[in-house]
Amino acid sequence: MAVRSIASPRFPSGARSSLAVVTAIALLAGVGGCGGRSAAAGRPPPREHDVSVWSPPGTPPLSDDRAAALVTARPENRPANETANAYVPTTSQLASFHAAEDRIRGAVTFNPLTRYVTGRPGLAHPSTDDLIQWVSHKWGIPTNWIRAQLVAESGWDQAHRGDLAHVSASWYRQYPSLERVKGTDLAYESVGIAQVRWLPDGSIGRGTRPLSYESTAFNLDYYAATVRYFFDGDCRWCSSGYGAGQTWNSIGAWFSPQPWMNSGARRYVRKVRSDLALKLWRDRNF
């Protein structure tokens, strides 16, 4: 299922290993347990006002409270996410995350938008869709695009683990126990609803553990800050063809940003666009 996540992007040197395998896994994730059924013709509630267009490049995110005020409460279709949905990052956890990011401030791979990442929507008992709406409003990314991308990433499963890789013994010991495969040298590099990826050397996902698996809201907030990083034109290391305002290419960059719009990213975009057309999350069996 999982694809990867970059955000501390799949940085310049981070070419995806075993891309064919990962893409196949991603396709399975997109089915998300729906057994290939076509989506039911479900309708959103009449008061719902999803984001339908990207806010222009360079637009600051809304405050957590302003974004939360735009959420239309929806029922939970992933009960297993409820604990992570309710998890509020502590002040010390957020301080550790931001300190990890600040240590590379000024570096070519630094994402200035991570300063807005909090994972604190302030919603009471939020459903998974409530949190998706929140992050969509906060970052100005079309809501259904996010819903579709999360189908491809995890089937909206915050407990999902992906990007299984062989790692050195020293790295293996640094992965949280839930990411290690006991008795092997294998570890899952990506976790959560958006599959936030982390490497022990800090080159990807700096400071995101344990929040990326403890908190659905943090996982989504970090993911959206990364997609906007690409969309806003902040990537100083991206290769030829990159520029601000590229909608689908920025979605593809979450999977694999380098070289810009490589074959894996293009396949990923096709998958997300297919899930967007099907709107599987409206299926009563999703």
Secondary structure, DSSP 8 states (H G I E B T S, - for coil): ------SS-S-TT---TTHHHHHHHHHHHHHTTSTT---------TT-----S---TT-----HHHHHHT------S-GGGHHHHH----HHHHHHHHHHHHTTTTSTT--GGGGG-------SS--HHHHHHHHHHHHT--HHHHHHHHHHHHSS-TT-EEEEEE--HHHHHHS-GGGB-TTSSEEEEEETTTTEE--TTSSSSTT-TTHHHH-HHHHHHHHHHHHHHHHTT--SS--TT--TT-HHHHHHHHH--SSTT-HHHHHHHHHHHHHHHHTGGGSTT-
